[in-house]
Amino acid sequence: MPFPWLSASILFPIACALFIPFIPDEGDGKTVRWYALGVALITFLLTVGGYVNGYDPAVSGLQLVERVQWLPRLGLAWSVGADGLSMPLILLTSFITALAALAAWPVSFKPKLFYFLLLAMDGGQIAVFAVQDMLLFFLAWELELLPVYLLLAIWGGKKRQYAATKFILYTAGSSLFILLAALAMGFFGGGTPSFEYSALMAKDFGSKFQMFCYAGLLIAFGVKLPIVPLHTWLPDAHGEATAPVHMLLAGILLKMGGYALLRFNVQLLPQAHVQFAPLLVILGVVNIIYAALTSFAQRNLKRKIAYSSISHMGFVLIGIGSLSALGTSGAMLQMVSHGLIGASLFFLVGATYDRIHTLQLDDMGGIGQKMRKMFALWTVCSLASLALPGMSGFVSELMVFVGFVTSEAYSLTFRVVIASLAAIGVILTPIYLLSMLREIFFGKENVALASHNQLVDAEPREIYVISCLLVPIIAIGLYPRLVTDTYRASVEALVNREEQAMALIKPLAATARLRGPHAFGPMAALRAPALPQAGP
């Protein structure tokens, strides 16, 4: 019997969290933090072990499958597995959580409860990506909300109660659509209900049924992504969170929305997705432009980076709605890339706040000479965020652009208009990020800050955390196939379902060119020969 890598990755951190109250500690967290870091590292090794020993990137189907019947009459089973849509995000989750445990080193207020919630989140978030049962997905989605709420409400800033309450109202309220869609899809067709993804994929949902389910799920996942105008909880949550919670929110939580759109809206409801795809593209452009302009106007450092995250997630929407393999691949890579870049920026925000004790850009300035290492870390991470060539963000955004522009699912006029509008966000991003760097580190020294002689430059622990994030950012930027090869087969299978759905909806339309270039690199897309235009 093979080792249950995924079940162990989910249950191990949760089980270890239950032992935290019994760890002897003097109340300062110096013992429990080592314990939590060790558990998070072992969990990361478990996910890596599953990838190395049981996952084949060339296989598009489900792998590492573990299934135990739970409640047969309700059709509920403990069913976990991984494919190209989930495996990269499972690895990202365990990796970011391990670094968040190290980032939480200064936490001294109720450290046992803090690390208990951190480890519980680790298992819960891995479960969201690994479970293969829609009701089980709903349970994991809901249980993951409670640790985030408590981490915001207890360790947040002055408005932490407001931010935490807004977060739980938005996310828990929208989750009802997941439950309703799961029940409708599971009981569809009569007989014994089944909520496993494989069983749902085999059902012949009607077009109108798919449209209703798609709309509900789009609202639920749009809140978590987030999609404008369902985004307003995110700047408030980021504005009050601590650095490790920032890393979990930006690095993992937002990716749950993008993953769920691919898993449910695209894979299970392909006919509805073909109908909704133009709306996703338009919403993606709105996300990019609106959030970029709003970020440009923010004077609070946390809220500026938060709106930057919303803007970057707009590329995920365009990629998902592109109806092309290259665009969908770019959306997947953008989620991984932004998870790493967003976590690095928010960690630096927390580290900077610990030194200057302000988040207002108007109160900053002139600290670059005293904090040269911190300035270097900020500069590199900001360049990664603005999609500098050689960084992961450049590759993912270029893949989305090329994938959408070369998709034959849309008219040339629509593609040109969308690409032109999205380019506005690409232009705005370096403007607000570089101006942010200037306001923090250059200019006249602000005498209202603490004495600059007491400012401490980046410590070895902080340099290590950022280095761990920068290594994959640069590696992916230089060789994207490190990631894209892990999900190539799954994305092609997903686009095949889109092609079949398009053929059913528009049987006279040509679908031969829908997939677009099969190469998963932007330059390969430019070199791919054009396929002949099919006639009516």
Buried (B, 14 or more C-beta within 10 A) or exposed (E): EEBBBBBBBBBBBBEBBEEBEEBEBEEEBEBBBBBBBEBBBBBBEBBBBBBEEBBEBEEBEBBBBBEEEBEEEEBBBBBBBBBBBBBBBBBBBBBBBBBBBBBBBBBEEBBBBBBBBBBBBBBBBBBBBBBBBBBBBBBBBBBBBBBBBBBBBBBBBEEBEBBBBBBBEBBBEBBBBBBBBBBBBBBBEEEEBBBBBBBBEEEEBEEEBBBBBBBBBBBBBBBBBBBBEBBBBBBBBBBBBBBBBBBBBBBBBBBBBBBBBBBBBBBBBBBBBBBBBBEBBBBBBBBBBBBBBBBBEBEBBBBBBBBBBBBBBBBBBBBBBBBBBBBBBBBBBBBBBBBBBBBBBBBBBBBBBEBBEBBEBEBBBBBBEBBEEBBBBBBBBBBBBBBBEEBBBBBBBBBBBBBBBBBBBBEEEBBEBBBEBBEBBBEBBBEBBBEBBEBBBBEEBBEEBEEBEEBEBBEEEBBEBBEBBBEBBBEBBEEBEBBBEBBBBBBBBBBBBBBBBBBEBEEEEBBEBBBBBBBBBBEEBEEBEEBEEEEE
